[in-house]
């Protein structure tokens, strides 16, 4: 496991009380197999969820002074959605630093979306407890910078199929259609190639490990054709 000091360097914050950081990285499975730690990150996760909602609310309120409540709410939801938290956690290799039980570790627990999202929330709560709201906000916005540079793109990436369907049905009275073009690879690790058709014409193709993911990627690509309508 990488040293904690590496993680501090990645988030550009040095903890005064290292116990906060250790607790934020401790998965509940670790406590069942080890006696050196006695607290997991679940309570910090609870706090981190509330801290993030407040921090992001303040950030958006200041950054978009003319945005309406509904717009701000949608942007906030996209920034603190678990899918966004997982991407941020992956960008700093947070899974490599987690304290996991052997069973959880052997079952690819370091890459599990729920564990990564929870750990990131706990990490932000730990920074808050060790410092203050402003510092916790700075850390979150720093490690999520690349994701938050284009919030509109982030929103589309989280529900591209729904966005595309709503757009096409509302403006043109048509629905998108997805067709599996091919399935390749071994049975335990297939690769789906999906094509997106709009009004009978193919406008995008995408490949992914599941049909659902391939459809989402195709929808995201297809939305580029209608970005001026969004």
VEXDREN-2710 file (C-alpha; in Angstrom, 1 decimal):
% VEXDREN-2710
k/r/px/py/pz
1/UNK/0.0/0.0/0.0
2/UNK/1.3/3.4/-0.9
3/UNK/2.2/5.7/2.0
4/UNK/-0.3/8.2/3.3
5/UNK/2.1/11.0/2.7
6/UNK/1.7/10.4/-1.1
7/UNK/-2.0/10.9/-0.8
8/UNK/-1.5/14.2/1.1
9/UNK/0.7/15.4/-1.7
10/UNK/-2.0/14.5/-4.3
11/UNK/-4.7/16.4/-2.5
12/UNK/-2.3/19.3/-1.6
13/UNK/-3.2/19.1/2.1
14/UNK/-1.2/17.9/5.1
15/UNK/-3.2/16.7/8.0
16/UNK/-2.3/18.0/11.5
17/UNK/-4.1/15.0/13.0
18/UNK/-3.2/11.9/10.9
19/UNK/-5.9/9.9/12.7
20/UNK/-8.6/11.7/10.7
21/UNK/-7.0/10.6/7.5
22/UNK/-6.5/7.1/8.6
23/UNK/-10.1/6.8/9.7
24/UNK/-11.3/8.2/6.4
25/UNK/-9.4/5.5/4.6
26/UNK/-10.6/2.6/6.8
27/UNK/-13.2/0.4/5.2
28/UNK/-15.5/-1.5/7.6
29/UNK/-14.2/-4.8/6.3
30/UNK/-10.7/-4.0/7.8
31/UNK/-12.0/-3.9/11.3
32/UNK/-13.1/-7.6/11.1
33/UNK/-9.6/-8.7/10.4
34/UNK/-7.3/-6.4/12.2
35/UNK/-6.8/-5.1/15.8
36/UNK/-4.6/-2.0/15.0
37/UNK/-7.6/0.2/14.0
38/UNK/-10.9/0.5/15.9
39/UNK/-13.0/2.9/13.7
40/UNK/-14.1/2.8/10.1
41/UNK/-15.0/5.6/7.8
42/UNK/-18.8/5.3/7.9
43/UNK/-19.4/8.2/10.4
44/UNK/-17.1/10.4/8.4
45/UNK/-18.9/9.4/5.2
46/UNK/-22.2/10.6/6.8
47/UNK/-20.6/14.0/7.7
48/UNK/-18.8/14.3/4.3
49/UNK/-22.1/14.0/2.5
50/UNK/-23.5/17.0/4.3
51/UNK/-20.2/19.0/4.0
52/UNK/-20.0/18.4/0.3
53/UNK/-23.6/19.5/-0.3
54/UNK/-23.0/22.8/1.6
55/UNK/-19.5/23.4/0.0
56/UNK/-20.8/22.9/-3.5
57/UNK/-23.9/25.0/-2.9
58/UNK/-21.7/27.9/-1.8
59/UNK/-19.3/27.5/-4.7
60/UNK/-22.2/27.5/-7.3
61/UNK/-24.0/30.3/-5.6
62/UNK/-20.9/32.5/-6.0
63/UNK/-19.8/31.3/-9.4
64/UNK/-23.2/31.6/-11.1
65/UNK/-24.9/34.7/-9.6
66/UNK/-27.6/34.8/-12.3
67/UNK/-28.5/31.1/-12.2
68/UNK/-31.9/30.1/-11.0
69/UNK/-32.5/27.7/-8.1
70/UNK/-33.4/24.8/-10.4
71/UNK/-30.3/25.3/-12.4
72/UNK/-28.1/25.4/-9.3
73/UNK/-29.8/22.3/-7.9
74/UNK/-29.1/20.3/-11.1
75/UNK/-25.4/21.5/-11.2
76/UNK/-25.0/20.6/-7.5
77/UNK/-26.5/17.1/-8.1
78/UNK/-24.1/16.4/-10.9
79/UNK/-21.0/17.5/-8.9
80/UNK/-21.8/15.4/-5.8
81/UNK/-23.3/12.4/-7.6
82/UNK/-21.6/9.2/-6.8
83/UNK/-20.5/8.8/-10.4
84/UNK/-18.6/12.1/-10.1
85/UNK/-17.1/11.2/-6.7
86/UNK/-15.9/7.9/-8.1
87/UNK/-14.2/9.7/-11.1
88/UNK/-12.5/12.1/-8.7
89/UNK/-11.4/9.2/-6.4
90/UNK/-10.0/7.3/-9.3
91/UNK/-8.1/10.4/-10.5
92/UNK/-6.1/10.4/-7.2
93/UNK/-5.9/6.6/-7.0
94/UNK/-7.8/6.7/-3.7
95/UNK/-8.5/3.0/-3.8
96/UNK/-4.8/2.3/-3.5
97/UNK/-4.7/3.9/-0.1
98/UNK/-7.7/2.2/1.5
99/UNK/-7.4/-0.1/4.5
100/UNK/-9.4/-3.1/3.4
101/UNK/-10.1/-6.6/4.7
102/UNK/-8.4/-9.4/2.8
103/UNK/-11.6/-10.7/1.4
104/UNK/-12.8/-7.3/0.2
105/UNK/-9.4/-6.6/-1.3
106/UNK/-9.4/-10.0/-3.1
107/UNK/-12.8/-9.2/-4.6
108/UNK/-11.5/-6.0/-6.2
109/UNK/-12.8/-3.8/-3.4
110/UNK/-10.3/-1.1/-4.2
111/UNK/-12.1/-0.3/-7.4
112/UNK/-15.7/-0.8/-6.1
113/UNK/-17.7/2.4/-6.9
114/UNK/-19.5/2.4/-3.5
115/UNK/-16.2/2.2/-1.6
116/UNK/-14.6/4.9/-3.6
117/UNK/-17.5/7.3/-3.3
118/UNK/-17.8/6.7/0.4
119/UNK/-14.1/7.1/1.0
120/UNK/-14.0/10.4/-0.9
121/UNK/-16.9/11.8/1.2
122/UNK/-15.0/10.6/4.3
123/UNK/-11.8/12.2/3.1
124/UNK/-13.5/15.6/2.6
125/UNK/-15.1/15.3/6.1
126/UNK/-11.6/14.5/7.5
127/UNK/-10.1/17.6/5.9
128/UNK/-13.0/19.7/7.3
129/UNK/-12.6/18.4/10.9
130/UNK/-8.8/18.9/10.7
131/UNK/-9.2/22.5/9.3
132/UNK/-12.3/24.3/8.2
133/UNK/-15.0/24.6/5.5
134/UNK/-13.0/26.8/3.2
135/UNK/-10.0/24.4/3.2
136/UNK/-12.2/21.4/2.7
137/UNK/-13.8/23.1/-0.3
138/UNK/-10.5/24.1/-1.8
139/UNK/-9.3/20.5/-1.6
140/UNK/-12.5/19.1/-3.2
141/UNK/-12.4/21.7/-6.0
142/UNK/-8.7/21.1/-6.6
143/UNK/-8.9/17.3/-7.0
144/UNK/-12.1/17.6/-9.0
145/UNK/-10.9/20.5/-11.2
146/UNK/-10.7/18.6/-14.5
147/UNK/-14.2/17.3/-14.0
148/UNK/-15.7/20.6/-13.0
149/UNK/-14.2/22.7/-15.8
150/UNK/-17.3/21.9/-17.9
151/UNK/-20.3/21.2/-15.6
152/UNK/-22.6/21.0/-18.6
153/UNK/-20.6/18.2/-20.0
154/UNK/-20.5/16.5/-16.6
155/UNK/-24.3/16.6/-16.4
156/UNK/-24.7/15.1/-19.9
157/UNK/-22.2/12.3/-19.2
158/UNK/-24.3/11.2/-16.2
159/UNK/-27.6/10.7/-18.1
160/UNK/-26.9/11.0/-21.8
161/UNK/-29.7/8.6/-22.8
162/UNK/-32.3/10.5/-20.8
163/UNK/-31.1/13.9/-22.1
164/UNK/-31.1/12.8/-25.7
165/UNK/-34.5/11.2/-25.5
166/UNK/-36.0/14.2/-23.8
167/UNK/-34.5/16.5/-26.4
168/UNK/-35.6/14.5/-29.5
169/UNK/-39.1/13.7/-28.2
170/UNK/-39.8/17.3/-27.0
171/UNK/-38.4/19.1/-30.0
172/UNK/-38.8/16.7/-32.9
173/UNK/-41.4/14.2/-31.8
174/UNK/-39.0/11.2/-32.4
175/UNK/-37.2/8.7/-30.1
176/UNK/-33.6/7.4/-30.4
177/UNK/-33.1/3.8/-31.2
178/UNK/-30.2/1.6/-30.1
179/UNK/-29.1/-1.6/-31.9
180/UNK/-26.3/-4.0/-30.9
181/UNK/-24.1/-4.3/-34.0
182/UNK/-21.8/-7.0/-32.6
183/UNK/-20.6/-8.8/-29.5
184/UNK/-17.0/-9.9/-29.4
185/UNK/-14.6/-11.3/-26.9
186/UNK/-14.9/-14.2/-24.3
187/UNK/-18.1/-14.8/-22.5
188/UNK/-16.8/-13.6/-19.2
189/UNK/-15.6/-10.3/-20.7
190/UNK/-17.7/-9.4/-23.8
191/UNK/-17.4/-6.3/-25.8
192/UNK/-20.6/-4.7/-27.1
193/UNK/-20.7/-2.5/-30.2
194/UNK/-23.9/-0.4/-30.3
195/UNK/-25.2/2.0/-32.9
196/UNK/-27.5/4.9/-32.3
197/UNK/-30.2/5.7/-34.8
198/UNK/-32.2/8.9/-35.0
199/UNK/-35.1/9.0/-37.4
200/UNK/-33.8/5.9/-39.1
201/UNK/-30.3/7.2/-39.7
202/UNK/-27.2/6.0/-37.8
203/UNK/-25.5/8.9/-36.0
204/UNK/-23.1/7.3/-33.5
205/UNK/-21.4/4.1/-32.6
206/UNK/-19.7/3.0/-29.3
207/UNK/-18.0/0.0/-27.8
208/UNK/-18.1/-1.0/-24.1
209/UNK/-18.1/-4.0/-21.8
210/UNK/-21.9/-3.9/-21.3
211/UNK/-24.8/-3.1/-23.6
212/UNK/-26.0/-0.4/-21.2
213/UNK/-22.6/1.3/-21.1
214/UNK/-22.2/1.2/-24.9
215/UNK/-25.7/2.8/-25.3
216/UNK/-24.8/5.6/-22.9
217/UNK/-21.5/6.2/-24.8
218/UNK/-23.3/6.3/-28.1
219/UNK/-25.9/8.7/-26.7
220/UNK/-23.2/11.0/-25.4
221/UNK/-21.6/11.0/-28.8
222/UNK/-24.9/11.6/-30.5
223/UNK/-25.7/14.6/-28.3
224/UNK/-22.8/16.4/-30.0
225/UNK/-25.1/16.7/-33.0
226/UNK/-27.7/18.5/-31.0
227/UNK/-25.6/20.5/-28.5
228/UNK/-26.9/23.8/-29.9
229/UNK/-30.4/22.6/-29.1
230/UNK/-29.7/21.8/-25.4
END
